[in-house]
């Protein structure tokens, strides 16, 4: 195992197991944050933006009020888009490569720690831990979920940086002492969870290094090694402040104390998901309340017991003590007192699983006395995890399967029912979609009734029931006046119903409220055209074009409006541009026909 051939064999084994688990993941669809970070994000569609991601966080998403800052992660999405566009295979392939690389690094880190502890078999234990890390079904939430890339990148950089720290502690390797902080900084620019690494380093020094060394000189020498990491954190915060502003909690989340209490209630759930990874759920529908219930008490007791046991183990079982403490440190940045929208998310266990698995396997290595029993037990467990992981990927395959699974497991989640309704709409199952949206608005805790009513209107349009659709668009506007899509949809359906005057009234009000909404200008221009107000139509069409100059529909509309206003030369220019921007044969034929008619004149 210590030879190059032995290490190559480890990598082949990890590759084979990982391929078994994720062979059905490479064509799974987009979900959740994928839409605002990838699908609808124009920023990633230009490789020239990669340097700008580090200085302008607004390019990371089309959501204007987002405060994320993960330029390395977003840059990787830009590279994927350059390779495969909207096709998902390259995104999943890179996620798979990152996960495999992280699994290999887990092997190397565990070997280093066990070698430092002594008295154990480092290579078999490290292989077992890395195989569990590679195959455990909880990892699908980071690997199969494309936007889980942030956790993958940050965890990989964490492991490489930590390995470099361990190597420098073991033999004074100056190259690793230099490279480790560099990888740490790269991890910070991927996702903030890596910020706990210096605490893991401190735990390692406390358990393995300090007991054998005394004196101020020793302490001072060790302390100096932390300086580059501290400087990296300071540099990250300065750059982040310049690019994205201060850290802000998402609107509507609980305060720090309430969130901490909710995270205590998540401890038993996280432990169950690691030990018994059945009934996984992408939306556990847990909301912070600050109430001290049975779940909070159980979580606090489990956490206190874990810390007590690790403290007891620190003197005799160094590896177990460190691995257990490492897992707690790794999960702390996202599951402590910094509020986020979702208190419980499975991908938060991605990196902590390495430490917890190492602690359990290292403990079990001494408890199970016979090698054959150990091997058989581990093989059965690994096979179970592989099958569970493979099956879990089928849930991630489409939006319909994804949200359908969530609805079954979290039947009270309004978000799940709304998104399941949208998935049903996409499959033209409009009657079922109406039922899902109806459930949402019947709940007192419905967070965005205007959006739900708008979705109901779209469903009724799909059913051909225009009057009902219009009534729900009106309800959406009454419930949430700032839902501009509802105003746009109401104006558009009035146009289709021939009620052009009402369409003009609705859309003019929408433009007054939010003059920056592209498609309101687009629909208002169409309404003006139908009511003979060509000059006004030109003004609105130009506004729509200004907001979306590379969209076929806005350019094609502007060409037609210019034609109606007698601006033949401008109309011809826009018609030719529309030909270039056409997305399919139908659009191209329409643009060519318009361009040809203008040439004849």
C-alpha positions, 0 to 999 in steps of 0.5 A: 500500500505504501508503494506507488502501485498500492496508491494507484490501486486505492484510486482505482478502487475509489473510481470503481465504487464512485462510478457504480454510485454515480453512473446514473447521475450524469443526465440528472436535471437542474434543481433549486439554485441551479436556475439562478446560478446557471440556467438563467444567469447570463454571467456564466455564458461569457468566459471573459467574465471569469476575472470579473466574478472576483470583483463583481458579485452581481455576475454570479446570479440573475437575482439582483439582491443575492449576496453570495460571493463564490467566484471560483465556483461560478467560474467553474460553471462558466467553463462548463457552459463553454463546454456543453452549454445548457446540457448537463453532462459536463456539469455532472462530470466535473462534480464527479471528478471533484468528488473522486478527488476529495475521496482520494484526499480523505484517504491521504488525510486519514493515513497521516492522522493515524500515522501520527496516532500510532498503534493502528493499521493506517492504510486499511482504515483509510481505505475504508473511510474513503470508500464510505465517503465516496459511496454514502448516499448523503453525498448525492446532495452535493454531487448530483445537485449541480450547485452542490459544486460549492461544497465540493470545491471548498471541501476539496481545497479544505482537504488538500490544505489540511493534508499540506498542514499535516505533511508540514507538521510531520516532516517540516515540508516547506513546499506544503507549508507554502501551498496549504494557505494558498489552497485555503484561500482558493477554498474561501473563494469557493464557499465559506465553510472552509473557514473552520480549517484553522480550528481543525489545525488547532485541534490537531496540534492540541491532541498530537503536537503540544503534549510532546512539546513544552516551552514558549519557543515551541508555542511561538513556532507553532503559532507562526504557522497560523499567520498565513491562514489568518492573513488569507481570511483577512484578505478574503473579507476585504475582497468580499466587502469590495465585491459583494458588501457585508455578510447579510442574512436572507430576508425572513430567517430567524435570529442567531439564537433561534437559529442555534436552537433549531440547529440543535434539533437537527443534530439527531436528524443528521446523526440518523442520516449518517448511520441510517441513510434512509428516507432522505429528503431535499426539503425537511421543511424545518423552520426556526422557532426558538422553542425548546422542544424535545428535539432541541433537548435531544440534540443538546444531550447528544452534542454534550455526550459526544464532546465528553466522550471525545475529551475522555478519548484525547489522551489514549485514543488520539485518532478517535478524539481528533476525527470526532472533533474534526467532524463537529468543527467542519459542520459548525460554520453552516450549522451553528448561529449564522442564519440561513434560509434552510436550517437543515440541508443534507450537503452540509454533511459532505465534509463532516462525514469524513471525520465522523466515518473515520471516528466510527471505523477507527473505534470499530477496528478495535471492537470487532476482533476478527479480520474476516468479520470486519471485512464481511461487515464492511463489504455488506455496509458498502454495498448497501450504501452504493445501492442507496446512493444509486437509487437516490440519484433517480430522485434527482433525475427530473424536477417532477421526480425531485419535487414529487419525492419531497411532497411525499416526505414533507407533505406540509411544505408549501415550497415543495407543493409549489415547485411540484405544481410547476413541474406538473405544468411543465409536463402539461398536467395542468389539472394536477398543478391546480390542486398543488397550488390550491393546497399552497394558498389554503395554508396560513403559512403560505409565504408568497400567495401572489406568486402561487395565484399567478401559477394557478393562472398559468395552469388555467391558461394551460387548460384553456380557461382564460376567464379563470386564469384572468381572475387568478392573475387579479388575485395575485396582484391583489395579494402581492402588488409587486409580482410583476409577472402577474401583471404581465400575464394579465395584460397578455391574456387580455390581448389574447381575449381581444380586450385590448383596452384593458390590456393597455390599462393593466400594462401601463400601470405595470410599467409605472410601478416597475419600468425595468421589467422587459416583458411588460414593455414587450406586451404593452407594445403589442397592445398599442399596436392592436389599438392603432397607437404605433408611436407609443408601441415604438417607444415600448418596443425600444424599451424592451429591446434596450433591456434584452438586446439579444432576445429574438422576440424583442428584436423581432417585435421592434422590427415589426413596430418600426415597419408599422411606423414607416421606418423601413431602414431600421426595420430591415436592420432589426429584421436581419438581427432577428435572423441571427438571433433566431433559436429555431427554424420557425423563428428564422423563417418568420424573421426571413419573411419579414426581412424579405418583405422589407427588401421588396419595398 
